[in-house]
Amino acid sequence: MFLRFCSWAIFWTCIVSGEKVQKSLSLDGAYSSSWSADLESRIISFEVHVATKGWIGFGVSHTGGMEKSDILIGGVSEDGVPYFTDRHGIGTVEPVIDNHQDWVLEEASENATHTYLKFSRNFETCDGEDDIAIGEDTLKLIWSFGSSDEIKYHGAINRGSLHINFLDPPMPDPDTSGFQTWVVQANDVMPSDNTSYWCTIHKRPQMNAVHHVVGFDTRFDSPEAERHTHHFIFRKCVAPRGTDPKELFEPHVGQPGQDCKARPFIQGQCGTYLFVWAIGGRKTMFPDHVGHPIGETGEDEYFMLEIHYNNPLETIGLQFPTGLEIYHTEKLRPNEAGIMTLGHIVYWAQTIPPDSEDFHVYGHCSLMCTNRFPPNGLNVFNILLHSHMSGRKLKLQQFRDGKELPWFAYDDFYDFNYQQNRPLREEKKIMPGDSLVMNCVCDTKWKNGSVVIGDLGITDEMCEAFIWYYPRILIDTCMSSYNPINILRDFGIQHMTSAGAGEMDPVIRRPAHLNGTRYTTYLSTMFNWTSEFREKYQNNLKTSHHLQVCASLANFTTLPRAEFVKFPAEIEPYEPYDACARQGTTPDPTKDNGALMLDHSHLLSLLFVLWVFLLEYIR
């Protein structure tokens, strides 16, 4: 049995004691709550303390609004009698009382200033669309209260929402005062482009011995930094053999940053990911038995901070510091941690049809890569699932010996604005011979008839997982791409060329009547997306060969080998627990219940494209 107790105030705190966990997150002191979840009985209990003698509202939502939210309203009347109803939202009006009351009131009391409620329900109530199942998915907790027992509009202040993964274990939260802190920030004028990737070079502080990095946090010194920093990647830089790293990187230290595409050679030497943060994420701390080494060589070490600025209004001249804090210690831990990127290579071959509602993108890490892992495998303790605005459902699947294992992580209600490094409840093994598939379900209806391709902007798409693991090995990338040659065949394209440095959307050259047309323009406005073609194309993405790259971006000196891989065949699928199906009721609806010749020159060209991509574009 696993018990978890949580509460919120202005900040999160955690206390771990055996199987019991306590958290807190402040809401200005007016509304606080705690919850406990029992994974065996599948019952979750809540307590709320609210600074009111009126009604209290509490609910869970997929959007943060009232529409289709699972809500309860309760309190204690003036004569001391509790009232409590299970409801659902139908818009910005009083929530409707459910026909089936699944929330259970256990205690209620009131004093001169506060009202207290304790209530519970099953994870899955099987109550159709009136309730929301509580599981591993990202949900929004919504709250409100009134000044009297008359249930009416709460006003603009007495309400709120926040992202929640109710069943996630807590992130380790040690006292960081015992660690050394290295602050890494860029303080440049944000580019006026809608989307930009900005790179700065930083030098590690002087150390007399190897240290272990044990955690990371953001360092946003202003609302502008928090508003415009979409995500960042902190990467280690390694000079080519025979090159003095100080000669190569030192001239860039302390200097203004540049568009990452403007310095491809430097960027190509900074391939090892050390930390990935995305919008909505919080502090990341390692378990006390793992740390990531820095200062191993005793020589100067250099790092790149790559910031993705999001500037939708294309504001000019706005400058602010943004970056991260790195916690490190000279007290070395037993295990060295590494980070690995899995998923689909960020490339135009990741093509998602226009007006798609439930389209799957797959990225492979096959046994041809995992067979290079240590005999005892890798121990994964933390994961971040990453997609952009079209991503709706994300999961990392694992296959072994003809069976699909329980998913590493999944989120059937992925929220682009909340991307958190998530600690695993129990460390999971990747063994030699395993296959991993990153599976992203995408919806492109919001794009108004336009195709979506893999690229860096938030309106383009990615499908990735970043895993922290130990023991560290010299592989930090295991990704695949749907074979670009198959893409050309599928869409009747004979030849394409790059539109320029850093441009992911290529230009069609043949057939002649499409010469000069951008790839996305052709697929958005000229191609006939019949239902039959969509079905065939989706099937091709799953069953046809991908090109996989299994490499260390920081350590390869020759062209990395691209391997042909496919989705694992003849697999016994994993079936997640479905309480509603066991009861014989409606299952939870949120769960996944012209010829072109490839000659030698084409293959070399494709490998070169993938190699350049790895050096310049992988995110």
N, C-alpha and C positions, 0 to 999 in steps of 0.2 A: 504494500500500500504506500502511496506517495501523497503526503499532505502538503498543501501550500497555503500560506496565509499572506495576504497582501493588503496594503492600505495606501492611500495617496494623500500628499500634501504638496509643497512647492517643489520638492526634489524627491528622487527615489532613494531609499535606504534599504539595506538587506541585512538580516540576521539569519544565519543558517545553524540549525541545531538538530542533528539527526535527520529525521524525515520532515521536519517542520521548517518552513521558511516564512519570514515576515518581511513585508515591504511597505514603504510609504511614499506617497507622492502628493505634494501640497496643492490645494485649490483655494488659496488665500484664507485658509482657516475656517471658512464657512461650511464646507461640505467635506467630510472625510469618510472613508469606507475601508473595510477589510474583507478579504474573501479567503475561503479555504476550498480546495478541490481534492476529492478523493477519487483516484483513478481506478480503484477497484469497484466501488459502488457507483461510480460515475454520477456523483451528486456534488453540486457546488453550492456553498453557503456564503451569504454576504451579511455584513453588518454596516449600517450607515449611522453617522452622527452628524446632524445638520443644525446649524444655528437658526432655527425657526420653531415656532409653535404652530405652523401651518402644515400644509400637505408637502409630501416629498415625492419627487419623480425619479425613477431610475430605469435604465434600459440598455439594451445592446442593439447595435445598428451596423449595417454594412457601409453606410454612406456618411454617418454623422448627423443626418437629419432625422425627422420624425417619420417620414414616409417609409412604410414597410418595416418599422422598427418594433422590437419586442420590448414592451414597456410595462412597468407597474407603478401604481400610485397608492400611497398609504400615509397614515398618520394616526394621531390620537385626537379624538374630538374633545370639545370643551367639557363634556361630562365624563371624560376619562375612558371612553370606549374606543378601542382601535378600529380603524377601517383600512381595507386593503383590497385591491383588485388587480387582476392580470389583464393587460390590455395590449392593443397593437395600434401603431400609428397609421393614419390614412392621409396625412398632410399636416398643414399648420392649423389644425383644429384639435379639439379635445380628443385624446385617444379613445378608441372604441373598446368596450369590455369584451374579452374573449368568451366564446361559448364554453371553452374548457379552461378551467383555472389551474394552471400548472405551477405558478409561483406559490409557495406555501409560506404564510406568515408564522414565525415561531415565537417572536417576542416583540413587544412594542411598549415604549414608555416615553414620558415627557416630563421635563422639569421647567424651571422658570425661563430658561433660555434655549434649550435644545430638545430635539426629538430624536429618539433612537428606534431603529427598526432592525430586526434580524429575520432573514428570509432565505429560502433555498429552492432549488429545482434540479431536475435531472439534466445532464449534459444535453441529451436529446429528448424532447418531449413528444415528437411525432405528431405535432399539432398543425400539420399542413403549413400554410404560409403565415399563420398568426404568430409563430414563435421562431426563433433563430437558434440553431444548434450551436453549442459551445464546444470547440475543438481546438485544433492546432492553427486554425486560420487567424488572420488579422481581423479583428473586429474594432468597432468604436464604442466605447462606453459613453453613454449620454446621461446627463443628470440635470435636474432642475428642482426648484422648490418655490412655494408660495408663502405669503405673509399671513395667510389665514387658512382655515380648513375648507373654504369655498374654492373648488377646483376651477381655476380660470387662468388666463394668460399670465405666465411667470415674469414677463418683462424681458428687457434686453440684457440684463445683468445676471439674474439668478438662474443661469443655465451654462452648459458647456459640454465639451466632448473631448475625448483623447483616445489615441490608438492603444489597443491592448492585445496582447497574446496571453490569454488567461492561463493557459496550461504550460507555458514555457517555464523551465526552471530559472532561477534568478541568475543574473550575471554575477560572478564573484566581485565583491566590493570591499577589498581590504583597505586599510588605512594607508593612503598614498604618501603620507608625510614621511614614511620610512624609505621611500624611493627617491632617486634623483629624477629631475624633470628636465627634459630637453624640449624647448618651444621652437617649433618650425612654422614660420608664417611667410606668406607673400604679402607685400604691401604696395601693390601697383594700382594704377588706374585700370579699372575693369574695361575690357574692350566693349565697344558699342554694338558689336554683333549680337544677334539673338542668342546664339550658342557659341561658346568659345572654349578652347582647352589651352590653359596657360601653364607654362612650365618654368620653375625656378630650381636652381642647383644649391644644395646646402651641404655643409661640411660637418661631420660628426664632432662633438666636443672631444677634447683630449681625454684619453683614458690610459691608465697605467696597466690595465689588464682587460681581459674579456669581460663584458657585461651581458646580462640577459635583459632584453626588453620583456616587460611583463604586462603592459597595457597601453592603451591609447585613449585619448579624449579629444574632442574638438576644442579649438581655441577661437571663438568668435567674439570679437571685442565690440561689436555694434550690431544693431538690428539689420543693417545693410548686409553685413557678412552672412548672417543667418538666412536672409531672404534670397541672396543671389548665389550662394555656394550650393550647387546642386549635389555634387559629389567630388571627392578627391581621392587620388591614389598616391601613396608614398612608396617610392621605389628605390632600390639600391642600385648604384652605378658601378660597373666594372669595366676597366679599360681593357682594350684588346691586348693580347700577348705582345710583349715587346714595347708597349707604350707606357710611359710614366703617367699614372693617374693624376698626379698633381699638375703635370704639364697640361693634361687634357681638360680637367674639370675646374681647377682652381681659378682660372680667369673668369669663370661664370659665377663664382660664389660672391654673394653680397651685391650682385648686379640686378638691375630690373629684369623681370622675366620676359619671355617671348611666347608667341603662339607656338605650341608644341610642334606643329608641322614645319616651322621655320628652322628647326634644328634637328633634322631627322637623324644625323649621325650621332649626336649626343644622346638623343632619346633612345636610339637603338642600343646604346650601351647601358641603359638603365632599365633592364627588363624584369628584375626580380621584384615582385610585389611584396611589400612589408606590411602595409595596412590599406584597407579599402573602407571608406566611409561614404554613405549615401544619405540623402535627405531623410530626416526622420530618425536617424540612428542616434544612439546614446553611447556613453562610455563603454569601452570593451576592455575587460580584464581577463587575463589568463588564469586557469586553475593553478594552484600553488606548486604543482609538480612539473610545470612546463615553462620555458622561456625561449625567446629567440635571440641568438647570439649576435652581438655587434662588437667590433674591435678585435676580431679574430686574428688579423694579420699583424697587428701592432703598427701598421702604417696608416696614413690618412685614408679615411673612407668618405665617400661622397654619395649623396642621395638626391633624388629628384622629387619635388612636390608638384604633382600634376592636378590642377584645379579645373573642374568643369563649372564655368560661370553660366548662369541662366539669366539672361537680360531681355525678357520678353518685350519691354517697352523701348529697347535699344537706347537706354540712357547714356548720355555722353559725359565724360569727365568725372565719374564717380570713383573715388579711391577709398579703400578700407583694408585693414589687415585681416587675413583669414588663414586658417591652418589648423595645426594640431599640437597637442602635448603628448610626449612620449615618456612613459615611466620605465626606468631601467635601474638595475641593481648589480652590484659587484658580487652579491651572494648567488652563485650559480645554482640553478635548479637541476633536478635529475635528468630531464629530457629536453632536447632541442626541438623546437617547433618550426614548422615551415607552413607556407600558404601555397595553395594550388588553385588554378582557374580551370573550371570545367564548363562545357557548353558549346554553343555554336559560334564559330569564328565570326567576328563582326565584319561582314563582307556583303556585297550586293547579292550574292547567291542566297542569302537569307531573305527571300522574297515572299511577302505575305500578300495575298490577293486583296483587291479593294472590296469594301462592304462585306468582309468576313466577320462572322460572329463567334466562331468556335474553331479556329484554325490552329493546328499544332505545329510547333517548331521543335526539332530535335537536335541535340548536340551530343556526340558520342565520346566516351573514353573507354575503349575496348580492352579486351584481354591482351592485345598486342602491346599495350602500354603498361597495364597493371602487372603483367608478367615480369616487368623490370623492377617491381616493388620488392622490398625485403621479404624473406620467407615468412616472417611473422606478421607481415602486413603493416598497414598504417592505421593509427588510432586517431579518429576525427573527433574533435571536441567542440567545434564552433563552425557555423555556416552562415553565409549571407546569400540570399537569393536575389538576383538582379535582373530587372527588365525595365522597359521604358513605358510610354503612355499606352501602348496597345496591349501590354501584358495583363492578363486577368487571372490565370491559374498557373502556378509554378510548382514543379516538384522535381526532386532528384531521385531517380530510380536506380536500384542496384540489383544485379542478376548474378546468380552463382549456382553452378551445377544444375542447370535447367530449371531453376526456380527464381521468381522475383521475390526479393526480400522486402520486409517493411521499408517504406520510403525513408530515406535519410531525413528529408524535410519536405513539407508541402505547405502551400497556402492557396486555398481555393478562392480567397477574396483578397488577392494581392493588391496592395495600395502603393502606387508609385511614390506617394508622398511619405511613406513610412517604410524605410528599408533598414532593417536592424541586423547587426551581427547577433545571431541567436545561439546561445549555448545549448548543446544537446543534453537531454535529461540523463542519458548514459552515453559514454564514448562508443562510437561505432567503428567497426573494422572494415577496411578495404583490403582484401586478400589478393595475392597473385592469382590471376585467372578470372577475377571478377570483371564484369562490365557495368559501366555507369552510363545513364542516359539523362541529360537535362531536358525536361519536357515543359515547354511553355505554351499555354493556350492563349491565343491572341484574338482581339476584337478590333477591327479597323473601320467600323461603321462611322466612328467619330471623324475620320479623315475625309469624309464627303466625296467618296468615289475614287480616291487616290490609292495607289499601291504603296506599301511600306517596305523598305529594304533595311538591311543591316547597315548601320552607320552610327556616328557619334552623337548626333543631336537627339533631344528628348522626343521629337516627333518621328525620329527613325526608331530602329529597334535593336535590342540586344536580348540574349537569352543565356544567362550565365549563373554559375554558383561559385563562390569563393569559399574554400574549406581550409580551416586551420587544423593541423594534424601534427603528430610526431610518430616516429623519429624523422627528422628532416632528411630529404633526399634531393638529388640534383635533377629534379623534374618539377617545374612550376607551372606547366601548361599542358593540359590534355584536352584538346578541343577538335571539333570537326566542322566541315562545311559540306553541304550538299554539293555534289560534283558540278562545277560551273559548266562543264561540257554538256551535262544533261540539261541544265537550265537553257542553254542555247537551243538544244534540240526541242525541248518542251515548247518554247515560244517561237520557233521558226526563225531564229536569228543565226546568221552564218559567221559574223565577225563583229567584234566590238573593240574599242580602244579607250584608254583612260581619258577623262576630260581634263586632266591636269593634276599637278602634285596635290595630294591631300583630298582629291575629289573621289568619292566612292561611287557616284552615279555615272556609269560609263556612257559612251556615245556609240550608237550603232553605225557600222560602216557598210555592212551587207546583210540582207539584200539591198539592191540599189535604191528601191523606192523608199527605204527607211534611212538612207545615208544622212548623217548629221542629227538624227533624232536621239534625244536622251532615252536611256533605258526605261526610266520611270514614266516619262511622257507616253511612250509607246504602250506600256502596260496599263496606264491609267486611262488613256483616251482613245486608243486605237485597237487594242486587243479585245477579242470577243470571249469574255469569261462565262462560258456556258456552265450550267450545273454539272454536266457530264465531265467537262474538262477540270473543274474544281475538284471533283471527287478523285479523278485520276491523278491530278497533280499532288493532292494531299497524300494519296497512297504511295506515290513515287518518293516523296520526302521521307516516308517511314521505312519503306522496304528496299529502296535503291541504295547503291553505294554512296558513302560519304568519304571525303578525304580527311584523314585524321593526322594531327600533328601532336607528337608527344616529345617535349623538349624542355630544356632550361633556356629561357630567353637571355639569361645573363652569361651563359657559359658556352653556347655553341659558337664555333668558329667556322663551320662549314654549313652548307645548305641542310636544314633539318629534313629528315626523311618523312615523306607523306605516305600514309598507309591507307589502303582501301578497307573500309569497315562497313558493317551493316547492323541494323537493329537485331538484337538477339532473337534467334528463331526457336520455335518449339519450346516455348517457355510456359511454365505453370504460373499464371498471374497471381499477384498478391491481392487479396480481398480484405480491405480494411473492415474493422468491426462496424456493424450496422445494427444498432439497437432496434431501430424501427422495423427492419426486415425480420428480425428475430421475433418481434411481437406480431408479425403478420400484418403490419400497417404499411403506409406509404413510405418508401425509403427516403432518406435524406437527400433532397435534390441537389445539394451542393457537392456531392462526391462523384467521382468519375465512375458510377456504377456503369521536212526534208532531212535525209540522213547526213550525219556529220562524222567524218573520219577523224580519229584521234591518233595521229602519228607521233613519232618520237619528238619532233619539234614542238607539237602542241603540249605534250606532257612536260617538257622542260620549261616552256613558257608558263604553264600553270604552276609548277613548283616555284619558279622565280617570283610569280605574283604572290604566292602564299608567303614566301620568304620575305619579300618587301613588306607585305602586310604585317608579319610578325614583328619586324623591326620598327614599323612606324605607326600602325593603326590599332593594334590589339588593346582592348580595354577590359 
